[in-house]
Amino acid sequence: MRFIRAIIIGLLSIFPGTIIGYLGWLATGSSENNYSPSVVFFCNVVPFGFVFIGFMWAWINGAEYGVDYRG
């Protein structure tokens, strides 16, 4: 259950990641060149980074499903 919860939260983290990436893309000049480093970073790395960080955060904070939980 912990893994599924972490996957779901990680995938939902793409929404704030795309908003931050879009704002960063706009702030760097809105380049139309798909191979520009700013486009690659803000449109690919930032959203997928948010997914990874969201998954890791959910995994670390998902201890309530562990066996050692003592509520």
Residue pairs with C-beta under 8 A, 6 or more apart in sequence:
1 65
2 59
2 62
2 65
2 66
3 59
5 58
5 62
5 65
6 55
6 58
6 59
6 62
7 55
8 58
9 54
9 55
9 57
9 58
10 51
10 52
10 54
10 55
10 56
10 58
11 51
11 54
12 54
13 50
13 51
13 53
13 54
13 55
14 47
14 48
14 50
14 51
16 50
17 46
17 47
17 48
17 49
17 50
17 51
18 47
20 46
20 50
21 42
21 43
21 46
21 47
22 42
24 38
24 41
24 42
24 46
25 31
25 38
25 39
25 42
25 43
28 38
28 42
29 38
31 38
31 39
33 39
34 40
63 69
64 71
